Amino acid sequence: MKHRKDHRKLNRSTQQRLALLRAEVAALFKHDQIKTTLAKAKEASRLADRMITLAKRGDLAARRQVLAQIRDADLVAHLFDEIASRFTDREGGYTRVTRAGKQRGDGTQMAILELTE
């Protein structure tokens, strides 16, 4: 049963999983669109939505919470200045996960994770 399970483990240890998700979210904010596996895209989407919600708040505490996850100060400034301003009138759903076929080597379902407009 899947009761009270709130995230996917992605077959990694905690530190590896957090590092992976932070890197995926940083790449998403840098390029506005990334291609990854479906499970990774769904988990990164959750984290990215939280980061954008914090960026919309815009105060110092929110900036420090985002910096604890994404350790690139220039990227955090880009998130707070440009990305958060795009979503001021939106109450959620900042990212979109679109299926993109299967991976050639092992048949894993791929997905495109992108910021909505």
Protein Blocks (a to p, Z undefined) as FASTA:
>chain_A
ZZhiabdfklpafklmmmmmmmmmmmmmmnopacddfklmmmmmmmmmmmmmmmmnopak
lmmmmmmmmmcfklmmmmmmmmmmmmmmpgghkbccddebjafklopacddddddZZ
